[in-house]
Amino acid sequence: MTVSIENYLKVIYTLKKRISVVRSVDIAREMNVTLPTVNQAMKELIKLGHLTKETDGTVSLTKSGKKQLQKSMRDIIFMTKTE
């Protein structure tokens, strides 16, 4: 998984905790990127099975997305401990 995809997972998770309802515009604002950039990343996350997007535009991490985020965080913690 790319760093960019990992960053989207982290931002979506963080926003979900902070504002509970997350939309593309929230992600774009948080990451300081354009909506088309967010939409492209979300398509990839949906394809990977890490994200769902409802008809009202809200997005949520799937169980797979949360699991991938946890793995990424464990990897970061491991790397910082071994440096």
BELFENRA-V641706 format. One record per helix or strand. SS is the DSSP state (~ for helix, > for strand). FROM is the first residue (numbers start at 1). TO is the last residue. If there is no record, write none. Layout:
SS,FROM,TO
SS,FROM,TO
//
This chain:
~,3,19
>,22,23
~,24,31
~,35,48
>,51,53
>,58,61
~,63,82
//
